Amino acid sequence: MDPLDISWDFSNRICVEPKTAKVLIDQDRHSVLTINQPAAENSVIWLGMPALSLLRDSAYWRQLFFRSLLCSLGYLVLPNVHCSHRVEIEIDDWGTADKGFLSYWRYLEPSEDTLRHYLIAPLERHHAVVAANVIPGYVDRKEKRIVTPGFRNSRTRMGYSRTMPRRREALRPAVATGVLEIESHGWTHMQPDLESPPGPWWTADLAGKGSADGWHTEFEDHRRGTEAPAIVQLFRMKRSLEYTCKRTSANAALELGPGGSGWTKSQFNHTGRIAAQAGFGLFHAEPDFYYYLDKDLVLDMTGIAPQIGTTSYDRLGDLHPERCPAHPDGPAMLLSTTGILLCSRILWSAFSKLCPRPTRR
């Protein structure tokens, strides 16, 4: 149930006539929530509660009071203002190693022309930007180590090139045009420990335990049911930042999206806290967890930026615009797990369902 739903709430309200304050919520032209910001570091928020006890008894007023406290600290955007009709689209798994050796997880490698026609052009038409969650490290089964694809020019067992310069050159125009942001999906999208039982993974049969799902989470050990140590997570995050930015000419990645949605949640190994230490500003473990990160605070924003779908070219029906909140405090999240070759179809469907028709320039 939406905590901000006020259906069947007919209680009396106190009202004020704002002069310099901005009305954020009203009821039939009567103010319910106002904010006055006389200076950059000063905020005065007024709540029209009939009784103080409603902060304890009413989920509606308790939520508004909580958000007001966050807003006064500078951690919250204004509802219905900053994020109205906003959707954040993330495209996962750029450079994921398993696309090179798993037959059921293979995508065509897009050329620069393909990206320009199917990615850059539709984004420019809609005046939009998407986030590409990139993995710069390749787990090489033959050499039994993590290699940097920029120093290789070879073919995988599935016949695809793993040459990073080709991918890098294909991504640069989209970054330069301003329609693509490079974000981090981790360093390898694979377990840090590929040696211990039930490994070693390097020689495991890819038709059997070598393709088990637990191998493909980097920040939580799903294969063994244990946490990922903080020092290991920090090292891999820094590697991801170093290689991703260096090889795509992009600014430092703002967001970390852990591969396979695997992340560690204990106090000392908390992936969000370690991501803040590494320099990230957002942490998104789809579909349910979203954190704002800074040096002083790791703020749980779960529910504020709801994920409204995980889609691909054959799952366009998984877009759910009805999940968009009535009073959004953050953008709705849409995750794509498909090859970029059919990205224009996904983008068209997403924009037509979730956003207003773009105006012509």
C-alpha positions in Angstrom: 0.0 0.0 0.0 1.2 3.5 -0.8 2.0 5.3 2.5 1.1 8.6 0.9 -2.3 7.4 -0.2 -5.0 9.6 1.4 -8.1 7.8 0.1 -11.0 8.0 2.6 -9.2 10.6 4.7 -11.8 13.3 5.4 -10.2 14.8 8.6 -10.1 18.6 9.1 -6.9 20.3 8.0 -5.1 23.5 9.1 -4.4 25.8 6.2 -2.0 28.8 5.7 -1.8 31.4 3.0 1.7 31.2 1.6 3.6 34.4 0.7 7.2 33.5 -0.1 6.8 29.7 0.5 6.3 27.2 -2.3 3.3 24.9 -2.0 4.4 21.3 -2.6 1.1 19.5 -1.8 -2.4 21.0 -1.6 -6.0 19.7 -1.2 -8.5 21.6 -3.3 -6.3 24.7 -3.3 -5.7 24.5 0.5 -2.0 24.1 1.5 -1.0 20.8 3.0 2.8 21.0 2.7 4.9 24.1 2.0 8.6 24.9 1.9 10.4 28.2 2.1 14.1 28.4 1.2 15.4 31.9 2.0 19.0 30.8 1.3 20.9 27.9 -0.1 21.5 26.3 3.3 18.2 27.2 4.9 14.8 25.5 4.6 11.6 26.0 6.5 8.9 23.3 6.0 5.3 23.6 7.2 3.0 20.6 7.6 -0.8 21.1 8.0 -1.4 18.3 10.5 -4.7 18.5 12.5 -2.9 17.0 15.5 0.7 16.3 16.6 -0.3 12.7 17.5 -0.7 12.0 13.8 3.1 11.8 13.5 2.8 8.6 15.5 -0.6 7.3 14.3 -0.7 8.2 10.6 1.6 6.6 8.0 0.8 9.5 5.7 1.9 12.3 8.1 4.8 10.2 9.3 6.1 9.8 5.8 5.8 13.5 5.1 7.6 14.4 8.3 10.4 11.9 7.5 10.8 13.3 4.0 10.8 16.8 5.4 13.7 16.0 7.7 15.7 14.6 4.8 14.8 17.6 2.6 16.0 20.0 5.3 19.4 18.2 5.2 19.6 18.6 1.5 19.1 14.9 0.6 15.7 14.9 -1.0 14.3 16.3 -4.2 11.0 18.1 -4.4 8.0 15.8 -5.1 6.3 16.3 -8.5 9.0 18.8 -9.5 12.4 17.3 -10.1 11.4 13.8 -11.1 8.0 14.1 -12.8 7.8 11.9 -15.9 11.5 10.8 -15.4 12.7 7.3 -16.1 16.2 6.1 -15.6 17.1 3.4 -18.2 20.1 1.2 -17.4 21.5 -1.3 -19.9 23.4 -4.1 -18.2 26.4 -6.3 -19.0 28.5 -4.4 -21.5 31.7 -6.6 -21.6 30.4 -9.4 -19.5 32.8 -12.4 -19.8 30.1 -15.1 -19.8 28.8 -13.8 -23.1 32.0 -15.2 -24.5 31.7 -18.8 -23.3 28.1 -19.5 -22.4 26.0 -20.6 -25.4 22.7 -19.4 -23.7 24.0 -15.9 -22.9 25.3 -14.7 -26.2 24.7 -11.3 -27.8 25.9 -10.0 -31.1 28.8 -7.5 -30.7 27.6 -4.1 -31.9 29.7 -2.1 -34.3 30.0 1.7 -34.1 27.5 2.0 -37.0 25.0 -0.2 -35.1 25.3 1.9 -31.9 24.9 5.1 -33.8 21.8 3.9 -35.6 20.1 1.9 -32.9 21.3 3.7 -29.7 22.4 7.3 -30.3 19.7 8.2 -32.9 16.6 7.2 -30.8 18.1 8.8 -27.7 18.7 12.0 -29.5 15.2 12.0 -30.9 13.8 11.7 -27.3 16.3 14.1 -25.8 17.2 11.3 -23.4 20.3 9.7 -21.7 20.8 6.0 -20.7 23.3 4.5 -18.4 25.5 1.7 -19.7 26.7 -0.6 -16.9 30.1 -1.7 -18.0 32.5 -4.5 -17.0 36.1 -3.9 -18.0 37.8 -7.1 -16.7 37.6 -10.3 -18.7 37.9 -13.7 -16.8 40.1 -15.7 -19.2 39.6 -19.5 -18.7 42.6 -20.3 -20.9 45.1 -18.1 -19.0 43.3 -18.6 -15.7 43.4 -14.9 -14.7 41.7 -11.6 -15.3 42.9 -9.9 -18.4 42.4 -6.4 -19.7 40.7 -6.8 -23.1 42.5 -3.7 -24.4 45.7 -5.7 -24.6 44.1 -8.6 -26.4 43.0 -9.2 -30.0 41.5 -12.7 -30.0 38.3 -14.7 -30.3 36.3 -16.3 -27.6 35.1 -19.9 -27.7 31.7 -18.6 -29.0 33.5 -16.8 -31.9 33.2 -13.2 -30.7 36.0 -10.7 -30.5 36.9 -9.6 -27.0 39.0 -6.7 -28.3 38.3 -3.7 -26.0 39.6 -1.0 -28.3 36.7 -1.9 -30.7 34.2 -1.6 -28.0 35.8 1.5 -26.6 35.7 3.3 -30.0 32.1 2.3 -30.4 31.1 3.7 -27.1 33.0 7.0 -27.4 30.7 8.7 -29.9 27.7 8.0 -27.6 29.5 9.4 -24.6 30.7 12.5 -26.6 27.2 13.1 -27.9 25.9 13.1 -24.3 23.3 10.4 -24.7 25.3 7.7 -22.8 26.7 7.6 -19.3 29.2 5.0 -18.3 28.5 3.4 -15.0 30.1 0.4 -13.2 28.7 -3.1 -13.2 31.8 -4.3 -11.2 35.2 -5.4 -12.5 34.4 -8.9 -13.8 30.8 -9.9 -12.9 32.4 -13.0 -11.5 33.2 -14.5 -8.1 36.6 -13.2 -6.7 37.4 -16.7 -5.5 37.4 -19.0 -8.6 39.8 -21.5 -7.0 38.2 -22.9 -3.7 35.7 -25.7 -3.7 33.3 -26.2 -5.4 35.9 -24.9 -7.9 38.2 -24.5 -9.5 36.0 -22.8 -12.0 38.7 -22.4 -14.6 38.5 -26.0 -15.6 34.9 -26.8 -14.7 32.6 -28.1 -17.4 30.6 -25.2 -18.9 27.8 -27.7 -19.6 27.6 -28.4 -15.9 28.8 -26.7 -12.7 31.0 -24.2 -14.6 27.8 -22.4 -15.7 26.1 -22.5 -12.3 24.5 -19.1 -11.5 26.5 -18.5 -8.3 29.7 -18.0 -10.1 28.5 -14.7 -11.6 28.0 -12.5 -8.5 31.0 -10.4 -7.6 30.1 -8.7 -4.3 28.4 -11.6 -2.6 29.4 -15.3 -2.7 26.2 -16.9 -3.8 28.1 -20.1 -4.7 29.3 -20.7 -1.2 26.6 -18.8 0.7 29.1 -16.3 2.3 29.8 -12.6 2.3 32.5 -10.9 0.2 35.2 -9.3 2.4 35.3 -5.5 2.4 38.9 -5.3 1.2 38.1 -7.6 -1.8 35.1 -5.5 -2.7 37.0 -2.2 -2.4 39.8 -3.5 -4.6 37.4 -4.6 -7.4 35.4 -1.4 -7.3 38.6 0.7 -7.7 39.7 -1.6 -10.6 36.4 -1.1 -12.2 36.6 2.7 -11.9 40.2 2.8 -13.2 39.7 0.7 -16.3 36.2 1.9 -17.2 37.0 5.6 -17.3 40.4 5.1 -18.8 39.1 3.1 -21.8 35.9 4.9 -22.6 37.0 8.5 -22.2 34.1 9.0 -19.7 34.0 10.8 -16.4 34.2 8.8 -13.3 31.2 6.4 -12.9 28.6 7.8 -10.5 26.8 4.5 -9.9 27.6 0.9 -9.0 25.2 -1.8 -10.0 26.5 -5.1 -8.7 26.3 -7.9 -11.2 23.6 -10.5 -10.6 22.1 -8.2 -7.9 24.5 -9.9 -5.4 25.8 -7.7 -2.6 26.8 -8.0 1.0 24.6 -6.5 3.7 26.4 -6.8 7.0 27.7 -3.7 8.8 31.4 -4.2 8.1 31.1 -5.7 4.6 28.1 -3.6 3.4 28.6 -3.1 -0.3 26.9 0.3 -0.3 29.2 1.7 2.4 32.3 0.4 0.6 31.0 1.9 -2.7 30.8 5.3 -0.9 34.4 4.7 0.2 35.5 4.0 -3.4 33.9 7.2 -4.6 30.5 6.2 -6.0 27.5 8.4 -5.4 24.7 5.8 -6.0 24.3 2.1 -5.4 21.5 0.2 -7.2 21.0 -3.5 -6.6 18.0 -4.2 -8.7 15.2 -4.7 -8.3 14.6 -3.5 -4.8 17.6 -1.7 -3.3 18.7 1.8 -4.0 21.2 3.8 -1.9 22.5 7.4 -2.0 26.1 7.6 -1.0 28.3 10.3 0.3 31.2 10.6 2.8 28.9 11.1 5.8 25.8 9.0 5.0 24.6 5.9 3.2 20.9 6.7 2.7 18.5 3.8 1.9 16.2 5.1 -0.9 14.4 1.8 -1.4 10.9 2.6 -2.7 11.8 6.2 -3.6 13.1 5.2 -7.0 11.0 2.1 -7.8 12.0 -0.3 -10.6 9.1 -0.5 -13.0 10.4 -3.3 -15.2 13.3 -5.5 -16.3 12.9 -5.7 -20.0 14.5 -7.0 -23.2 13.6 -7.3 -26.8 11.3 -10.3 -26.2 9.9 -9.0 -22.9 8.5 -5.5 -23.8 5.3 -6.4 -21.9 7.4 -6.2 -18.7 7.2 -2.4 -18.7 4.8 -1.4 -15.9 4.1 2.4 -16.0 1.4 1.9 -13.3 4.2 1.3 -10.8 5.3 4.9 -11.1 4.5 6.7 -7.8 1.9 9.5 -7.9 4.4 11.8 -6.1 7.8 10.7 -7.3 10.8 11.6 -5.1 13.2 9.9 -7.6 13.1 8.6 -11.2 11.4 5.3 -12.0 14.0 2.7 -12.9 14.0 0.5 -16.0 16.6 -2.2 -16.5 17.4 -3.7 -19.9 19.3 -7.0 -20.1 19.3 -7.3 -23.9 21.8 -6.9 -26.7 22.1 -3.3 -27.9 21.2 -4.3 -31.4 17.5 -4.1 -30.6 17.8 -1.3 -28.1 15.8 1.1 -30.3 12.7 -1.1 -30.0 13.0 -1.1 -26.2 13.6 2.6 -26.1 10.6 3.4 -28.3 8.3 1.2 -26.2 9.6 2.7 -22.9 9.3 6.3 -24.0 5.9 5.8 -25.6 4.5 4.2 -22.4 6.2 6.2 -19.7 7.0 9.6 -21.0 5.2 12.4 -22.9 5.7 12.8 -26.6 9.0 14.8 -27.2 8.7 18.3 -28.6 10.5 19.0 -31.8 13.6 21.1 -31.7 
